[in-house]
């Protein structure tokens, strides 16, 4: 669960504690009792989704990330050095087949990096006798092959977990939004019945409701302003196989606001000034996606997901 969601749930729990303490008063109004019952049910649903989401992140996933890092670095090293040999040998076909920077491996999706690395290992194996003078040994090429085979097997095992995690993550955000809407549009309003009849008790409720730390917006230079922040988040995935896309560039057109998706394909702007933005998403080998006129509101979170199509 992300920090802002933890803060929100903390506020909900504090609001619940006021309900428990003052239930003899607040419970006298049926609509208030029903609103608190729904609040508790939605909170429990959020906690369950968060727990299920966490279960999909085990040691195997962490090991996979470490292995991917090793593959990226070793393949880039072998490939670049093989490209240097190919240049001296005037073998342009070989040079083009292996000449990729580290960033290319880092931004490639699992199946793409597996195919790319297999090809680098294959091409390097063919000329391994010539690579000795460049410091590349047969053992290094063999190690890359072992890494690739292990990673490919691990990827197949984890694909189901990744897709399930995507579902949990999306449902979690939707459930949080549902609870926020319920509090603002229902609970806060029915609680106003106690504003004058029980002002001290109503004040306790308001203090609990306002206990969540407020984020302040930052301007495009990163300077904190007095304005309460708007939050914009979402997930970027492949339209064909629904797998999350890491390393996608998400920017707000006409501004300096820009971020990248994480390993789960998620992005976050957590300190935006309220307003209307055009969101642009770009990533290697995909068509650029754009969403115009996306409104974000101070103190609220807006969700905008993107399904990317291959170029």
C-alpha positions in Angstrom: 0.0 0.0 0.0 1.4 3.4 -1.0 2.0 6.1 1.6 -0.9 8.3 0.5 -3.3 5.4 0.7 -1.9 4.5 4.2 -2.5 8.1 5.3 -6.0 7.9 4.0 -6.7 4.6 5.8 -5.2 6.1 8.9 -7.8 8.9 8.7 -10.6 6.4 8.1 -9.6 4.4 11.2 -9.5 7.5 13.3 -12.9 8.5 12.1 -14.1 5.0 12.9 -12.8 5.4 16.5 -14.9 8.5 16.9 -18.0 6.5 15.7 -17.2 3.8 18.2 -16.8 6.3 21.1 -19.9 8.3 20.2 -22.1 5.4 18.8 -24.8 6.0 21.3 -25.3 9.5 19.9 -24.4 9.1 16.2 -26.2 5.7 16.0 -29.5 7.3 16.8 -29.8 8.4 13.2 -30.3 5.5 10.8 -28.7 7.2 7.8 -25.6 7.9 9.9 -25.4 4.4 11.2 -25.7 3.0 7.6 -23.0 5.4 6.4 -20.5 4.3 9.0 -21.3 0.6 8.3 -20.5 1.2 4.6 -17.4 3.0 5.6 -16.1 0.0 7.6 -17.0 -2.4 4.8 -15.1 -0.4 2.2 -12.1 0.0 4.5 -12.0 -3.8 5.0 -12.2 -4.4 1.3 -9.3 -2.0 0.7 -7.2 -3.8 3.3 -7.9 -7.2 1.8 -7.0 -6.0 -1.7 -3.8 -4.5 -0.3 -2.9 -7.8 1.4 -3.6 -9.8 -1.8 -1.5 -7.3 -3.8 1.4 -7.7 -1.4 1.3 -11.5 -1.6 2.2 -11.3 -5.3 5.5 -9.7 -4.4 7.6 -12.5 -3.1 11.3 -13.3 -3.0 11.0 -14.9 -6.4 9.9 -11.5 -7.9 12.8 -9.7 -6.1 15.3 -12.3 -7.4 13.9 -11.8 -10.8 14.6 -8.1 -10.6 18.2 -8.8 -9.5 18.6 -11.3 -12.3 17.3 -8.9 -14.9 19.8 -6.3 -13.8 22.7 -8.8 -14.1 21.5 -9.8 -17.6 21.2 -6.2 -18.8 24.7 -5.4 -17.6 26.4 -8.5 -18.9 24.6 -8.5 -22.3 25.4 -4.8 -22.8 29.0 -5.4 -21.9 29.4 -8.4 -24.2 27.4 -6.8 -27.0 29.3 -3.5 -26.9 32.7 -5.1 -26.8 31.7 -7.5 -29.6 30.6 -4.5 -31.6 34.0 -2.9 -31.1 35.6 -6.1 -32.5 33.2 -6.1 -35.4 34.1 -2.6 -36.2 37.8 -3.4 -36.4 37.0 -6.6 -38.5 34.8 -4.5 -40.8 31.9 -6.8 -40.0 28.9 -4.4 -40.2 26.3 -7.1 -40.0 27.7 -8.4 -36.7 28.1 -4.8 -35.3 24.5 -4.0 -36.0 23.3 -7.3 -34.4 25.0 -6.6 -31.1 25.5 -2.9 -30.7 22.9 -1.9 -28.1 23.5 0.4 -25.1 22.5 -0.6 -21.6 19.4 1.6 -21.7 18.0 -0.4 -24.6 18.1 -3.6 -22.5 16.6 -1.7 -19.5 13.7 -0.4 -21.4 12.9 -3.6 -23.3 10.1 -5.9 -22.1 10.8 -9.4 -20.8 10.2 -11.3 -24.0 12.2 -8.7 -26.0 15.2 -8.7 -23.8 15.3 -12.5 -23.7 15.3 -12.7 -27.5 17.9 -9.8 -27.7 20.2 -11.4 -25.2 20.0 -14.9 -26.8 21.1 -13.3 -30.1 24.0 -11.4 -28.5 25.2 -14.6 -26.8 24.9 -16.5 -30.1 26.8 -13.9 -32.1 29.5 -13.6 -29.4 29.8 -17.4 -29.3 30.6 -17.6 -33.0 33.5 -15.1 -32.7 34.6 -15.9 -29.1 38.1 -16.9 -30.2 38.5 -13.3 -31.5 37.1 -11.7 -28.4 39.8 -13.0 -26.1 42.0 -10.0 -26.9 39.1 -7.8 -25.8 38.7 -9.5 -22.4 35.6 -11.5 -23.2 35.9 -15.1 -22.2 33.9 -18.2 -23.1 32.8 -18.4 -19.5 31.2 -14.9 -19.7 29.3 -15.9 -22.8 28.2 -19.1 -21.1 27.1 -17.2 -18.0 24.9 -15.0 -20.1 23.3 -18.0 -21.6 22.6 -19.5 -18.2 21.2 -16.2 -17.0 18.9 -16.0 -20.0 17.5 -19.5 -19.6 16.9 -19.0 -15.8 15.2 -15.6 -16.5 13.0 -17.0 -19.2 11.8 -19.8 -16.9 11.2 -17.3 -14.1 9.3 -15.0 -16.4 6.9 -17.7 -17.4 6.2 -18.6 -13.8 5.7 -14.9 -12.8 3.5 -13.7 -15.7 0.3 -14.9 -14.0 1.3 -13.1 -10.7 2.1 -9.9 -12.6 -1.3 -9.9 -14.3 -3.0 -10.6 -11.0 -1.1 -7.9 -9.3 -2.2 -5.5 -12.0 -5.8 -6.4 -11.3 -5.4 -6.0 -7.5 -3.7 -2.6 -8.0 -6.4 -1.3 -10.3 -9.2 -2.6 -8.0 -7.5 -1.1 -5.0 -7.4 2.4 -6.6 -11.0 2.1 -7.6 -12.1 1.0 -4.1 -10.1 3.8 -2.5 -11.9 6.2 -4.8 -15.2 4.7 -3.9 -14.6 5.1 -0.2 -13.4 8.7 -0.7 -16.6 9.5 -2.7 -18.7 7.8 0.0 -17.2 9.9 2.8 -17.4 13.2 0.9 -20.8 12.7 -0.7 -22.6 10.7 2.0 -21.0 10.5 5.4 -19.9 14.1 5.7 -23.4 15.2 4.7 -25.5 13.0 7.0 -23.2 13.9 9.9 -24.2 17.5 9.6 -27.4 16.6 11.6 -25.2 16.8 14.7 -23.6 20.1 13.8 -25.8 22.2 16.2 -27.4 19.5 18.4 -24.1 18.0 19.5 -21.4 20.5 18.5 -18.6 19.1 20.6 -19.2 15.5 19.3 -19.4 16.8 15.7 -16.2 18.7 16.2 -14.5 15.4 17.2 -15.7 13.9 13.9 -14.4 16.9 11.9 -11.0 16.7 13.6 -10.7 13.0 12.7 -11.8 13.7 9.1 -9.2 16.4 8.8 -6.4 14.4 10.3 -4.9 13.3 7.0 -1.7 15.2 6.1 -2.3 17.6 3.3 0.1 17.7 0.3 1.0 21.1 -1.2 1.3 21.5 -4.9 4.6 22.2 -6.5 5.1 24.4 -9.5 7.0 23.2 -12.6 10.3 24.4 -11.0 9.7 22.1 -8.0 8.9 24.9 -5.6 6.2 24.3 -3.0 3.1 26.5 -3.2 0.3 27.2 -0.8 -2.2 25.4 -3.0 -3.3 21.9 -2.0 -2.0 19.3 -4.4 -3.9 17.3 -6.9 -2.8 13.7 -7.6 -2.7 12.0 -10.9 -1.9 8.4 -11.2 -2.4 5.4 -13.5 -1.1 2.2 -15.1 0.5 1.8 -18.5 0.2 -1.7 -20.1 0.4 -3.5 -23.4 -3.0 -3.6 -25.1 -2.4 -7.1 -26.6 -1.2 -9.1 -23.5 -2.2 -6.7 -20.7 1.2 -6.8 -19.2 2.5 -3.7 -17.4 5.1 -1.6 -19.2 8.0 -0.4 -17.1 10.1 2.7 -18.1 7.3 4.4 -20.1 7.7 8.2 -20.1 4.6 10.0 -18.9 4.5 13.8 -19.3 2.0 16.6 -19.2 2.2 18.4 -22.5 3.2 22.1 -22.3 4.7 21.7 -18.8 7.9 20.5 -17.2 6.0 17.7 -15.4 7.4 14.3 -16.3 7.8 10.9 -14.7 8.4 7.2 -15.6 6.4 4.1 -14.9 7.8 1.7 -12.3 8.3 -2.1 -12.6 4.5 -2.5 -12.2 3.7 -0.1 -15.0 2.4 2.5 -12.6 3.1 6.3 -12.6 2.4 9.0 -10.1 2.2 12.8 -10.0 1.5 13.6 -6.4 2.1 17.4 -6.2 0.2 18.8 -9.2 -1.5 22.2 -9.2 -5.2 21.7 -9.9 -6.1 22.2 -13.6 -6.6 20.6 -17.0 -3.8 18.7 -18.6 -2.9 16.7 -21.7 -1.2 13.5 -20.8 1.3 11.9 -23.2 2.8 8.5 -22.8 5.7 7.2 -24.9 7.9 4.1 -24.8 10.2 2.3 -27.2 8.5 0.2 -29.9 5.0 1.6 -29.0 2.8 4.2 -30.5 2.6 7.4 -28.4 -0.6 7.7 -26.5 -2.3 10.9 -25.6 -5.3 11.9 -23.4 -6.5 15.5 -23.7 -8.4 17.7 -21.3 -7.8 15.6 -18.2 -9.0 17.5 -15.1 -7.3 17.1 -11.8 -8.8 18.5 -8.6 -7.0 19.8 -5.5 -7.1 17.3 -2.6 -8.3 14.5 -4.9 -6.7 11.7 -6.9 -7.5 11.2 -10.6 -6.8 7.9 -12.3 -5.8 7.7 -16.0 -4.7 4.3 -17.4 -3.2 3.7 -20.8 -3.1 0.6 -23.0 -0.3 0.9 -25.5 -0.3 -0.4 -29.0 2.8 -1.7 -30.8 4.3 0.7 -33.3 
